[in-house]
């Protein structure tokens, strides 16, 4: 897997880039997705950027912890480029750190969970209905368990 890692946050003490690669690859492997020619962009942002995008793309006011923007290329383009871009994941550092503290979760575990959550969204998993939420949460729990983290729910 190729990771385009972008740091656009003023937050300090962020997980290293290698962690994001490890977490994203674990999600892909768990779902038996070939990660050899897969690429993902992960961008760590602050609240102003994610709030603007949350309003523009979801018509929701305020910040959120993660936004995912799947990329769906036609097969012929994937064949030509030999690369399958899955899309972009934006993780809001201040929100994630604040949630981890408020929820009494280990900070690194919360970062891993939201990275995995973002990857699942890139693969068209969602949680709009109770059935979808149950399926997605079960996959997240299994992946996080493989990574050595507790059930985030």
Helices and strands as residue ranges (DSSP letters): E 2-8, H 17-30, E 38-45, H 47-58, E 66-70, H 75-81, E 84-92, H 93-103, H 107-122, H 130-146
